[in-house]
Amino acid sequence: MPQTPTTVPATRHPWLIQGGMGVGVSGWRLAKAVSGEGRMGVVSGTALDVVLARVLQTGDPGGHARRALAAFPLPELARSAIDCYFREDGLADGASMRTTPRLRAAGGAQAEILTVLGNFVEVWLAKEGHDGVIGINYLEKIQLATAPAMFGAILAGVDYVLVGAGVPGRIPALASRLARYERCVNKIRVEGDEEPLEHLFDPSALLAGHLPGPLRRPHVLAIVSLPVLAAYLALDEATRPDGFVIETSRAGGHSAPPRGPMKLDEDGEPVYGPRDDPDLAKMAALGLPFWLAGGQARPEAVAAALAEGAAGVQVGSAFALCEESGMARHLREELLERARTGTLSVRNDPEASPTAFPFKVADLPGTVSEPEVAVARRRVCDLGFLRTPVRGPRGLVYRCAAEPVAAYVRKGGDAADTKGRQCLCNGLLATIGLAQRRPHGRVEPPLVTIGKDLSFLQELAPNAEPYAAADVVRWLAAGTVRPAAD
């Protein structure tokens, strides 16, 4: 029998949202630290099935993943993941990570189970031992993962779900159905088909009917770049989120392309103009809370956002470089040092991402930002989170512009679309120290993304010294203090 969900109390929303960055950069340790300061800590929801599997294979230092799995409501499913992936002594030198099953439009039960478990573990650990607010960030582009991923997060008690990289119109209703353990039919866009493909996800069946009790429906925040999409989503109760994050091109990771024809500057980066600046008066007129993201890591930016009617700001890069970040330490230290000396370059690359959205890439030695490293890397698509379902002459196939060129063309793609594309899946996992090991001693190189505006480091870390998430929160909080009246 379906259970009635409760809703996360609509108390005052946090004025600060920590960005949900990369794959594992916004991990549970960072989100927990921010939440402990009374703000919204956010974990990245991308590729958490692979993150869980690889953490277990590296020995699960500290036993954190296994502790969270012990709290999963169906112990048999948790045990299956431990039996399959856990290596008490970690991997032998040079040994490859065990592959994980892929999500598919038809079938893929084991992949869905691992996706549920990975999201449950990350949120459970972020919420462990406190009653602060935790959110999770998803990419609408990754259609097949959304339902099982969100269900795992809801099982663990997530408070907010943030969704960007697309039009997240189906997410509010999906959140409600998942919180009631109801069967969900996702409509998957298939290139070459006039109608979307229906994909069923049944939470009750996955748990074999062992339902742990009523679940809370989280607040849903849509990440958009302009008020026009926000207004479209707000028109219909079925698609209306509980609020918006307005993300500009200055934020790290993916950003929306400029409005109108794509134009590049002398450095080959997209040119943004006045049409790409959000009209905050129009946002305020929608009557829903909104946060500003991209270049907001300054107390005066917080104050300005609040003055223009925003509920607050979302800040990513300042947290990506703090001590609790999931980014590998040597990469953080290199970023901090290069920022200090003025030698850091962050390129808004229009080609790097297989999604064809501009993507920020930090220029660091030993990463795929270096042409020689990118060329030396053998193209392989063994994770496939950014694959696109395509209807070909032999049926349904999955295609990614970063896969081997011959494979892409064989599936009906144009070889020109593969130019400059990088494997974000493998590169971002390498950035958090979970790189795949290839034959002949090769290791997947990192790909580091960060925002273009790192001016906050002049105050947070002027000498490239380490700083904590709490330092970021307390520094930004000065922007919430109203000046005393004369």
PELIN-V122439 format. One line per field, one symbol per residue. psi: psi as a letter, one per 40 degrees, with the letter a starting at -180 (. if undefined). burial: # if it has 16 or more other C-alpha atoms within 10 Angstrom, else .. A space follows every 10 residues. Layout:
psi: ???
burial: ???
//
This chain:
psi: hiihiiihhf ahiiehhhig iahedgaddd dddddeeeah ihihehfedd dddddddeeg heedddddde ehegdddddd dddddhhdea iiheiiihii iihidhafdd dddddddddd ddddddehei fihhiihihd dgddeddddd dddddefidi hhhafagfde ddddddddee fihhhhhhhh heidiihhhh hhddddefeg heiiihhiih hhhididddd dddedhddeh ieaihhhiee iiaiiiiiia ihhiaeefii hiadeehhhd ddddeeeiii ihihfegidd dddddddeei eaihhcdddd eideiehhdd dddddddddd efehhhhghe ddheeeiihh hhhiieiedh ddddddhhhi gedfdeihhh hideahihih eeihdddddd eeihddeehe higddddddd deefiihiif eihhiihhii idhfdddddd gdffiiiidd ddddddddee hhiii.
burial: ...##..#.. ..######## ########## #######.## ########## ########## ....##.##. .###..##.. ##..###..# #....##..# #####....# ########## #######... .######### ########## ########## #####.#### ########## ####.##### #.....#.## ####.##... #...###### #######..# ..##....## ########## ########.. ........## ##...#.#.# ..##...### #########. ######..## ########## #########. ###.###### ...#.##### ########## ####..###. ..##...... #.######## #....##### ###.#.###. #.#...##.# ########## #######... ...####### ####.##..# #..#..#### ###..##.## ......
//
